[in-house]
Amino acid sequence: MITKGRGIFMKKRILALTLGTVMAAGTLAGCGEKAPAPTAGAGEQTTAAAPAGETKSDGGQSEASGGDGAELSGDLVFAIWDNNLMDYIDENDMVGKFQEKYPDANIEVEKIKDDSEYWNAMKMRASANQLPDVMFNKPFTLSRFKDYLLDLSDLEAAKNNELASGYALDGKVLGVPMTAGYEYVYYWKDMFADAGVEVPDTWQELQDAATKLQEFYGQENPDFMAIALGAKDEWPDYPFMEFMPALEGGNGQNWNDMAKADEPFAEGTDIYKAYKKANSLFTSGVFGKDPLGLGNDQVTTLFAQKEAAMIALGDWGLQNIQSGADSVDQLGTFYLPARDSESDPFRVIVQGDSFMGITTHSKNPELAKAFVEWFYSEEWYPGYINYVTSASSMTNFPKEKDPILAESDQAQPNMELVMYDGGGDDFQAIQNETAFDYKKLGAEMFTDGFDLDARLEELNGKWKAAREKLGIQ
């Protein structure tokens, strides 16, 4: 059954959601002067040269020496930020395997430190006409780079992807999502059992469980965190600050709807209700004595060593926890229970992640398309998607969830999936004008004397003025 209302969500399956616009974050047009090429300090680079005796092109296509794909040759730069992907590329000789089919292809894999540095680098390189041939995007960056991305609608990789068309812009598929992303609360079953706590099914039950855990373990360990959250980095509060407004009303388009309202933070709105819940949890002491003093890597390590009972992360977080834990025999998951009562729908966020796209700066677009097709083919994708903990986005290569993650589905067989889009151009324009940053707002909730009601009232005033100034209806 598909339920329709002010939002767009689904029951046990994904409804394609065509996004007219996705969040834009800043102007990319440059001044026309070419910026210097990034140095090795901006990222790590792995380069594989073409096999000896074969001719490399200087950017254009040239004849190669036979075999499948022999008509394509040249150089490609593939820029990533994902550590797990980089490890898999290194361990499985991606470049060498691709060269078995395209012997005259030369691929440079450029690993940038993290996604924040990645977006900064891509923004500068876009304005300097120096984007890599193949790059990744998030849902909210697709429209930021839409003028620099080729339409991939005709690729088999796009046609076989269950999410790609749902994120099309102006009818164009600008990126093929590598995974389907879900969000989880990871927890230690034995710690819950020892404290007499059960998996929560509503928001109040979550807050009560966290309080009980903090009191139980905090007596002997002053550094204990019922919920680990690296607020020093700001972005780790996204399950609460970014996704909960969408969960509140089952509306994956909530940011776009906010752009149409003068007072979107007013009492009774989805974002007001979500942020009141988050603020209540953030100020309850269940995140330990110094949540602003620790970053995500630190708290993930502490959680893996059972210095915390819960942590909210995407499916990608499982590998990080596994790598730091002595054992995951007692590790479990549940979906964040944002609902008020058990009679309310239990909603779960789903989104495409790591949208592989080809830039207009590529000198070898046909080779780049061949690389994307190959990446999502049987020759590469099944091995990669089984290596990571994320869910498959490809209909022709389905994947069973890791048993630890599957526990969440088993606990909520009637969940409603909310397809999250990240917000459009109007929202981003108003967001920039008002300096509204949900990640920073969440971090501010951990500071002494913070007044949420006053801040939301202030945001309402700025929001209305920004809509008038920008002429957004």
N, C-alpha and C positions, 0 to 999 in steps of 0.2 A: 504494500500500500504506500502510495506517495501522498503526503499531506502537504497542502499548500496554505500559506497564510501570508503575513507581511514579510516573512523570511522565506528562504529556500532551503529545505532540508529533506532528508530521505530516511526511509526505514530499511535498514539492512542492505541497502545498495546505493550506488552513487548516481545521482541525476546530473547529467551534463549541465553545467551552469556557464552560459556564455557571458563573458565579462566584457562589457562595452569599453570599460576603462579599468586599469589597475593602477595602484599608487605610483605617482611620479614623485621623485625626491630630488628636486633641484634642477636647475637648468644645466644642460650638457653642452650647449653651444660654446665653442671656444673662441678665442680671440684671433685665431688664424695662424699664430706662430706655433711652430712645432716644439713640443716639450721634449726634453732629453729622454732618451730611452731609459726605462727602469734598469737600475743596476741590480747585481746579484743580491744586494741587501734587501731588496723589496720582496724577495722570495727565493725559493730553492728551485733550481732548474735541472731537469733530467733530459738529456739529449741522446738520441740514438741516430747515428749516421746511416746513410743508405749503404747497403752492402757494397763491398769493393768491386770495382769493375762496372758499376752501373752509373748511368748519367743522372745527376741531379739538376733540376731546373733552378733558375733564380727567381722563381715566383710563378712563371707561366707553366703551361702544360707542355710536356714533350714526350716523345716515344720512349717506352721502357723496353726491357729485354724479355718480354714474353710472360706467360702465365696469366691467371685471373687478375683483372685490374691493371694489366700492363699498359693500357692507354692513359692511365692517370699517373702523374708524378708531380713532385714539388715538395715544398716545405709547409708544415702546419705548426702553429703554436696553439697549444691546448692549455688554458689557464684554469686552475682549480684552487680551492681552499680546503677541501675535505681531507683530513688526515687518513681516514679509513680507506678512501679511494686511492690516495697516494700509496699507501702500504700495499694495496692489492695490485696496483699497477707495477710496483717494483717487484713484488713477489711472483708475479705471473707474466712478466715480460710482455706487457701490452704492445709496446712499440714493435718488438720482434714478431709477435703474432700478426699484427696488422701488415707488416712488411712481407709476410708470407704470401699475402694476397696482392699487396701493392708494393712490389719490390723497390720501386723508385721513389717511394714516399719517405719523407724524413719528418718525424714528429718530435717537437720539443714540448715536454710537459713542464709547465711553470707552476710551481706550488707556492702560493701566497699564504702568509702566516695564518690569517683567519678571515672570516667573512667581512668584518668591519674594514680591515685593511684592503680587502679585495675590492669593495665598492669604491673606496677612495681612489684606488689605483685605476679601476676601470673608468671612473668619471674623468680623471685627468687624461687618460689615454684616448677616450672617446673624442674629447675636444682637440686632441693632437693628431687625430687620424692614425692612432697606433694601437687599436684594439687587437686582441689575439684573433686568430681565425675562428676558434671555437671557445665559447665561454659559457658559464652557467649563470642562471638568474633564479631569483626567488619570485613567488607570485607578485609581491609588491614592487619588484624592480623591472618587471617586463615592460611596463609602459615608460619607465625611465629610459630604457635603451631601445624602445620600439623603432626609432628611426635608424638604428644601427644594426638591425637584425633582419635576416632574410626570411621569407615565408617558406615554411617546411611542410605545408599541408599535403604535398604530393608524396612525401616520403612514407615508405611502409612503416618506418618506426613511429611516425605520428599517427598513422591510421590504426596501428595495433595498440596504441597507448590509450588507456581508459580515461585519462584525465586531460590530455593535450587539447582537445577541441573545446573543453569547458573553459579553458583559459585563453582562447583565441581573442585577438584584438583586431577589430575591424575585419573579422572573417579570416584572419591570418594566424596560423600557428607559428609563433615566433620562438618556441622552445618546446622540447620534448622532456617532460618530467622524468627523472631517473627513478624516483621512488614515490610511493604514496605515504604520506606522513600522518601518523597518529600520535596523540599525546597521552602520557601515562603518569600515574603516581606509583613510583617504585617503593616497596616497603619490605621490612624484614619480618617474616611470619613469626619467628621465635620471639622477637622483641615484643610484638603485639600480644602474643600468648602470655608471656611472662608478666606483662602489665595489665592483662585482662581486658584487652581492647579488641574489638572486632572491626572488620573492613567497613568503612562508612558508606552509606547509601544516599545521604543528603548532606547539604552544606553544614547544618548544625551538628550532625554526627561527626563530620570531619573535624570541626573545631573542638568538639568535646573530646574526641579521640586524641587530638594533638595535645590538648591541655593535660589530659591524663598521662600521656606518655612523658611529657615534659616534667611533670611533678614526680613521676615514678623514677625516672632515670636521672633527673637533675639533682636529686638529693645527694647522690654520691659523685656525680660528675658535673661540675659547674660549667663545663664547656659543651655539654650535651645539647643537641638540637633535635626537637621532635620532627621538625621539617627543615631540611638543609636547603638553603637558597643563597647563592653567591651574589648578594645585592651590591657588592663593591663593583661588579661588572655591569650592573643595571639590567642588561638584557635578560638574565635568568628569571626575572619576575614575569616574563611574557605569558606563561600559562594562566596567570591571574589577571594581568593588566591588559593583555592584547586579546586573548581568546574568550575570557569570561563574558564580556558584553555580548558576543555572538551566541554563546551558550545560553545566556539569560533569556533571550527571546527566540532562539532557534533561527537567527537571522545572520547568515554569512555575509550579507551586504550591509551590515550595521554601520560601517564607516561611511559608505556612500549615502545612506539615509541621514546620517548626521550632517552631511554637507547641505542637505535640503532644509535643515531646521535652524531656527534662530537660537534656541536654548536647548541643545541636545543633552546638557548635563543637568537639566532640571529634575527635581524629585519625581519619581515614577518612571523615568526613562530606563532603558536597559543598562546604559552605562552607569547611571547613578546607582542603581540597585547592585550592579556587579562591583563597583568600586567601594560601596559601603561594606559589602561582604569582605572584600580584600583587605580594607583598612582595619576591620574588626579582627581579622586573623593576624595581620601584620603587627598589630599593637598588643597582641595577647601574650607575647613572650615565648611563643612556641618555636621561634626561629633562632633561639639561643641568645646569648648575651651581647653578641656583636655581629649581626648579619651584614652590616656595612663594611666590616673589616676583612671579609673573606670573599674571594672570587669563585667562579664556577668550578675551576679545576680543583681548588682546595676543598670545597665542600663535597664534590663528587668523590674525592679520595677519602674524606672523612666518613661519608655515608658507606662507602665500600668496606670500611673498617668498623662499621657499626657504631660510629660516634654520632649517628643520627638514625632516626627510625624511618623517615620518609624523604623522598626527593621527587619533584615534578620535572620531568624531562620528556623529550620526544623518544620515539623508538630507537633513534640513533644513540641514546644515552646508555642503552644496555651494554654495548661493547665496552664503553668507558668504565662502567661499574664492574663488569666481569674482569677486566684487566687489572683492577685494583683490589679485588676481593680475594680472600683466601679460599672461599667457597661460595657458590650461589645456590646451594641446596635449599636454603630458606628464603630466597629472594622471590617476591611475588609482585604483582601489579594490579591496579584497579584504575578505572577512569575517574578523573576529577569530578566529584559529585556536586555540580553547581546548583542543582535543583533544591527547592525549599521543602518539598514533601515527596513521599513515595508515590503519590497520585499524579505528580507532575511528570512530563516526559523526561527520560534520561538522555541528554544530548551529548554528542561526542564530535569533536572537531576532526575533520580530515582535510588534507591539502596536498597538492602536488609539491614536490620539492626537487631542487637541483634541475632546473629546466635547461637542457643542453641546446644551445643555439649557435648559429653561424653568423658572423658579423659581416657587414657590408665592406669592411676593411680587408677582408680576406682576398688575397691574390690568387687563391686556388679554391674557389667556392665549390666546384664539382668534386674535388678531392675531399674537401671538408664534408660535403654531403655524404660521400662514400664512407667517410669515417664514422659519421653519426649512424648511418645504416648498419655498419659493421658492429659498432658499439652495442646496439640494441638487437643484434642478431644472436643466433644460437652459438656462434663462435666466441662470444664474450659475455653477454648480459646474464645468462643463467648462472654462470660461475660467480659473477660479482654479486648478484642479488641474494645468492645463498651464502655469500661471505659476510654480508652485512645483516643487521637485525631489522632493517626497514622492510616494509611491505613492497611487493612488486607493483609497478604501474602498468605492466604489459599484459594484455589479455592473452597473448600467445605463450607467455611464460609465467603462469600463476605460481604462487608460493604459499605454502602453509606458514603461518606465523610461528615464531619461536614459542615453545610451550609456556615460557614465563609471560610473554605478552598475550598469548591466547587466553590466559586466565581472565583478563579483563572482559573479553567477548563472552566468555562462558557465564560471567557474573551478570551481564546485561544483554540477554538475548534479544530484547525488544528495543534496543537503543535506536535513537534517531541520529543520523549522521548529518552534520552541518558542514557544507562545503565552503570553506573560508577563502575569501578572495583578496583580502589585504587592503582594500580601499582604492579609490580612483583619483583621477586628476584633480577634481574639485575639492575632495577631502584633503589631498596633499597640499593644495594651494592654501587652503584655510589653515591647515596644520602649521605650515611654515609661517604664515602671517601671525598666528597666535602663539607660536612657540610651544604648542601642545605636544608633549612627548610622553606617551604612556609609560615607557620604561623609567624615565626620570621621575615621573609622578609616583610610581610604585616605590622607588628608592626613597623618595622624600617621606613616605609614610612611616619609615623607620626612624625618622629624626624626631627629637623631643620638641614638643610644642606645635607639631604640624596640625593644621585645622583643615580637614577635608572639605567640609561644607563651605568654608570661606573660599577655598581654592576653586571648587566647582562653580560657585557663584561668579567668581572673577573670570573663569573660563567662558561662562555663558555670555558675559558682557563683551569679551574680546571676540567671541565667535560671531555674534550678531554684527559687530562693527566690521569684522573681516569680510563677511558675506556681502555687506553693503559696499564696502570699498572695492571688492573684487568683482562685483556685479554678478554674483552666483545666486541663481534662483533655486 
